């Protein structure tokens, strides 16, 4: 019987987890790695573990913070069981261990480890990451993704070793994955070459021997989602089907439990915000109005520069507190947009042009590009969306001599607006909390309601909001607004190709 190995991973806080090693793998920060290590000190592709015969080789992938065996840089070397490798100045310590467990013992251990997910207090994104990693390790497959039912459609939530667009990168079509979800009947193929189901597909001759596992996530007959796994090589010791399906069922229970817990917490937070807003914010704004009036009078009545200076400080603080109270009111209230017909290019110009001086002060290039087109929206509300997104993009690009691009274009059934920067990017842990009320990142004076309010206003317009970000590569925010009837059609005016304007920040 082939030797078995375990990879013991210990992070800087002492938390340990183990991964069964059956094949060569890559470890790193990005989601495409076989094992994801989310610490910011870890490079996107940090370490490669190669299995050659019965020997393991460890190779540092030319990382920024390095990998070390003892006190020596790792480079590439043979890795013997019992030896440890330190990543990025102690962010993680990896140890290779022999495993002498039988298949039945490994299956039992996998069930117990999965059952522990039911007792752990982790957020949904972490749970999904852990669940997919566990299913990949247990099955011995190379790649996979996990989809959940959201707003009536299956949406990818986590994936490993696949491109951003799943269609074309997997062996089943997404329609086949949808069928597994709808019927509850799994696809369990340990040898594609021997499966009559795939003989007619041209891709099989190119893909050679494959394993394909696609199972629904079910809870008491209710469909939650689907998990897809495949392998670019034969699996040496295939998992026991009944055991694996039991583990998938445990993952489904853990996912639903965590999701319900988060929804209950979110509902409680929203209710609390509404109570606070209705009980004190209006009185708070009245007090600020009186304070502003007296500060204005003091400033106008005195020629003393010190008094004027202190009055201005008071007014600045009043403005900031007024903005905070308005954020709370806007977030707490659900309102129908007061739609007006606007020319989107003119509307964007009125927002972007005043921000050119801000871009100049920060040394950032601010670009705006898009055609003249008519759309119905609430300009007074939607201006807050664009100002917030552009201001965030400018702050993310400070000191990086970068650029911020704002673009818009008509799409089928509406319009799509993009705000893109080449700044610092958003850490994965932060990205998944970006719309959480009172959560603030990277701002000393942030209210924590900016992005929550942005999302709320976009949803009031029946639109969608998507964030795409990688640390060190920047962020792109995509707003899709559906067509709101303007004499029955969405019309382009003047130009079909659009204009290009550049507002450059002074780099000096």
N, C-alpha and C positions, 0 to 999 in steps of 0.2 A: 504494500500500500504506500502511496506517495506521502512524503512528509507533509505535515500540516504546520502552518505558521500563524501567529497572531501578532498584530501591530498594536502595541500599547501606546496611547497618546495621552500625555499629561500636559495641561496648559499651565500658565504662570500662576493661576490661582489654586492649583492642586487638583482640579477636576480631571478625572480619568475616564477614558472610554477605550474600548478595544475594537479592532477591525480584523476580521478573518482575511488572511492573504492567500489567494489562490492564483493570482496572475499579476502581471506588471501593472502599476498604478502611478498616477500623478497626484501630488498634494499641492494645494495652493489656495489663494483667497477667492479666486473667481469660481462661479457656479459650475463651469464646465469641467472642473477637476473631478477626479474620482472621489477624493476625500477633501472636503472643504474645511479650511482653517481660517476663520473669519477675522483673526487679529490683524490690525492695520499694519503691523510690522512685517507681516508675511507678504511676499510677492504674489502676483496673480498666478503664476506658475512657479512654484518654489522648489519642489523636490520630486525627483523621479526614482521610483523603486522598480528595478528590473529583475525578473526571475529568469535565470539562465540555467537550465537543468535543475539541480537542487540547490543552487547558490543564488543568493540575493546580492544585488549591487545597488548602492545608493549614490545618487548624483545630484549635486546642487545645480540648479538651472540658471546660473549666472545672476544670482539675486542681489538686491541692494544691501540687505542686512545679513546675508550669509547663512551658511549651515556649518556646524562644527562637530567633529568627532574628537572628544577630549578638548584640547586647546588648539587643535590644528584645523584649518579650513578643510571642508569635506572634499571638494572637487568631485571625483568619482572613485569609489573604492568598493571592495567587497565588504558586505555587512554580515557579521557573524551573529548568531543568536546570543542574546544576553547583553550585547553592546548597545549603547545609547547614542543618539544623535541629537544635538541641541540646535534649534532653529531660531534665528533672529534674536540673539542675545537672551535666550531663555523664554521666548514667547511660548514655545512648545518643546517638550522633550519626547523623543520617539524611542521606543525599545522594541527590538525584534525578539520574539519568544517562540520556542517550540510549543506545539499543541499536540498532545497525545490523546485527545478526546475522540471517541467514536462518533459516527454520524448521528446516532440516536442521542448521545450526550450533547452534541452541538445543536440539534434540533430543540432539545429541552431547554438549553441555555438561551437559544434565540427566543423561544416563547416567553421565558421568564424576563429577559431583558426588554422585550416589547411590552409585556404587561406592566413593567415599571413606568412606562410612559403615562399610564393611567393615574399614577400617584404624583407625578412630578408637576410642579407649577412652572410651565414654560409657555411663552406666547406661541401663537399659531404658526408663525413663520418658522420659528426654531423647531417646532414639532414636526412640520412637514419636511424640513431638511433632514432631521434625524430619522424620520420614517423611511424616506427614500434611500438614505445611506444604508439603513439596516436591511432593507429589502434587496438592494444591490449586493451587499456583502453575503447575505444568506443564500441568494440564488446563484452567485458567482457570475452574474452578467456584467456587461461593460457599461451600458448606457441606460437611460430611462428618464421618465418624467411622471409627474403626478398632477392630475387635473381634478378640480372641484367644480361642482355645479354652482354657478353664480348668476343671478338674475336670469334664470331659465336656460343658461348655456354653459357648456363645459369650458373652463378657462385654465390654462397651464399655470401652476403655482410654483413648482420647483422642477429643475431638470439637471441632468448630468451628461456631459459630453455630447450635447446636441446643439445645433445652431439655433438662433433666435426664432426662425421660422421652422416649426416642426415638420410641416408637410414637405416631403422631399428628403428628409433626413432620417425617416423611420421606415421600417419594412412594411408595416400595415399602413393603409391610408387612414386619415383621420375619420373618414366615414365608417371604416371598420372599427375604429376605437369607439366611435359613437354607438355603433351597433352593440358592442360589448356592454356599454353602459346601459343601453335601453333594454336589452334582453336579459342581462345578468349572467349570460353565458360566457365564461372565460375562454381565451385562446391560450392553449398550452402546447407549444411545439418545441420539443427539445432538439430536433434535427430537421431543419427546413428542407434539406435536400431529400429527405424521405417522406415529406408531407405532400399528399396529392393536392392540398389546398393551394399550394404555391407553385406547382409545376408550370402553370400557364403564364407566370409572371417573368418578363424578360430580365428584371433586376436580379433574379436569383442566380443566374449564371455569372453575373458580375459580383454579387455579394458573397457567393460560395456558402459554406456551411454556417448556419446561424441558429441561434435559439431565440424564440419569441414568446414572451409571457405577457399577457394582457388580462388583467382581472378587475372586476368592478369593486368599488368600495361600498359595501352594503351594511346597513344597520337596521335590523328588524324588518327587512324587506324594502326599506327606503334607500334609494340610490343617492349617495353622497358625491361620488366621483369615480375615477378610474386610474389605475396605475399600469404603466407600460414599461417593460424591460426587454432588452435584447442583448445579444452577445455577438461579437465579430469573430468568435472562435468557439469550438465545441466546449461545453462545460464538462470538466473532468468527473465531478460527482454531482449529478443533478439533485436538486432538493426534492424531498418527499412532498408530493402534491398536497395531500391532506394537511400536513404540517404547515406548508407555506400558505395555504388558503386560510388556515386558522390565524397565522401571524398577520396576514392582510386584514382579517376581520378585527383583530385587536387594534391595529393601526386606525381603522375606521372608527372604532369606539373612542379612541383617544382624541382623534381629530374633532369629532362631533362634540365631545365633552369640552374641549378647549375653546371651540368656536362659540358654543353657548355661553361659556363663562365670560368670554370677551364681549359678546353682545350684551349680556346683562350689565357688565361694567360700563360699557359705552352708553347704554340707556340711562343708567344711574347718573353718569357725568352730565349728559344732556339735560336731564331733569333738574339737576342741581344748578346748572348754568341758567336755565330758564327761571328758576325761583329767585336766584340772585339778581338777575337782570330786572325782573318785574318788581322786586321789592326795594332795591336801593339805587339802581343806575340812574333813573330819572332824577331823583333827589340829588344824586352826586353831580350830575351835569348842571343842575340849577345852581348848586354851590360854586361850581367852576365858572359859571357865567358871571356871578357876582364878583368872584375873585378877579376875573379878567377885566371887568369894568373898572374896578378900583385901581388895578395896576396900570391900566391905560391912562386914567385920570392923573395918577401920581407922575407918570412919565411925561405927560403933556404939561403939567403945572410946574415942572422943575427944569432948570437949565444945568443943574449939577450933573456932570457926566457919570459920577459914581451912582447917583440915584437912578439915572436912566439905565445904567448897566444892570443894576439889581432888578429893576422893573422888567427888563427884557428877560432876565433869567426866570422870573416868575411866569412871564407869558410863555416862555418855552416849555416850562413844566406843565402849565395849564394845557397847552396844545397836546403834549404827550399823553396826559391823563384823559383829555377829551377823546383822543384817538383810541385809547384803551377802552373807555366806556362805550364808544361807538362800535368797536369790534365785538364787545360782549352783546350789545343789542342786536347787531346784524347777525351774529351767530345764533342767538336765541330765538329769533323770529323767523318764521317761514312766510314768505311773501311772494305774491305773483309779480313777476317782472312788469314794470311799466314800459312796455315795448314801444320803440319808435323806429321808423325806417331811417337807417344811417348808411352813408357811403363808408365802407369799412376802411378804405385807404385814408379818407379825411379824418375819420375817427382815430385811427392809429397815429396819424401825424400830430394830432392835438395832444396825444399822450407822450409820444417819443421826443418831439422837438424840445419841450421844456427839460427833458432829462439829458439833453446833449451836454449841458454845462456840468452836470453831475458826472457824466462819463469822462469829460475832459479833465476834471479834477482828479479822477481815479486813474487816468492814463489808459482808458479802455476804448476800443473801437466799438461803436454802436451802429449796427446796420439795420435797415428796415426795407423789406421787399415784399411786394404783393400787388395784385391787380385792383382796379377800382370795381367794387361790386356792392350791391345793396343787400342789406340784411336787417332783420328786425331784432333788436335787443334793447335792454334797459341801459342806456349809456351811463346814467349816474351810478348804477351798481357795477356794471362791467368794467368801468374805468379802474375800479379798485383791484379787480383781478389782474389787469395788465400792469398797473403800477407796482403791485406787489411782486409779480413774477420778474419783471425787468429789474427792479431794485435788488432782488435776491441774486439775480444773475450777475449784476454789476459787482456786488459785494464778493461773490465767489471768484471773481476774476481779478480783484485788486492785487497789485504787485506781481502779476503773472504776465503783464504785457499782452493780455489776451483780447478776445473780442466777444461781443454778444450780438446774435442775429435774431431778429424778429421777422417772421414771414407768415403769410396767410395765402390760402389758395382755395378756390371752390372745389368741392369733391361731390361725389354722388349723394344727393340729398342734403347738402348743407355746405359748411365751410370748415376748414381745418387751420388752426393757428398754432404756430410753433415758436417757442422761445428757447434758444440754444446758446449755451456758453461753453467755453473751453477752459473752465476754471478748475477748482480743486476737486469737484465731484462730491457726491454724498455717500458716506459709508453705508453699507448694506443694512446694518443695525438701525441706522437713523432713517433710511429710506422707507422702511416698512412702518415707521411711526410718523411719517411726514404730515399726515392729516389729523393726527391725534390732538384734541383740544388741550391747550395749555402746555404743549410740548414745544420747546424752542431749542434750536441748534445753531451755534455759531454767532449768536447775537447777544450782546450784553444787555440790551434794552428791549428785547423782543417781548411782545405780549403773549406769544404762544397760541394766538388765535388766527394769525395771518393766513396760513395755508388751509386751516379748517374753514375759514370764511370764504376763501377762494373756491374751494371745492363745493361749498354750499351754494354760492352764487352760480357757478357753472351748472350745477344740478337743477337749480331753479329755472335755468334756461333749457332744461332737458338735454344738456350736453354731457360729455365725458371728459375726464382729466387723467392723463397718463404721464408718469415720470420714468425716464430712462437715464441712468447715471452709473458711472464707474469712477472710482477714486483715481484722481490724477488725469482723467480724460474729459471731465466736464459733465454737464447735465443738459438734457433736452426735455422740455415740457410740451406735451401735445394736447391741445384742446380741440375737441370736435363738437361743433354746434350743429344741430339738425336744422333743416330748412323750416322756417316759420312762414306761413303763407304770405306772400306779397303779390296780390292779384293772381294767386295760384301758382306762381313760378318763382324760382330763384334766378335773378338776372345778373349777367355781367354787363357792365357799362364801359364805354370808351375803348377799353383795351382787352385783348384776350391773353396777352403775354405778360402784362404787368410792368411796373417800373422798378428801378433799383436806386435806392438813396443811401448815402453813406454819411453818418454823423461821427466824425472821428474825434476821439479824445486826444488831448495834447499829451505826448509822452515825456515832455521835459519836466 
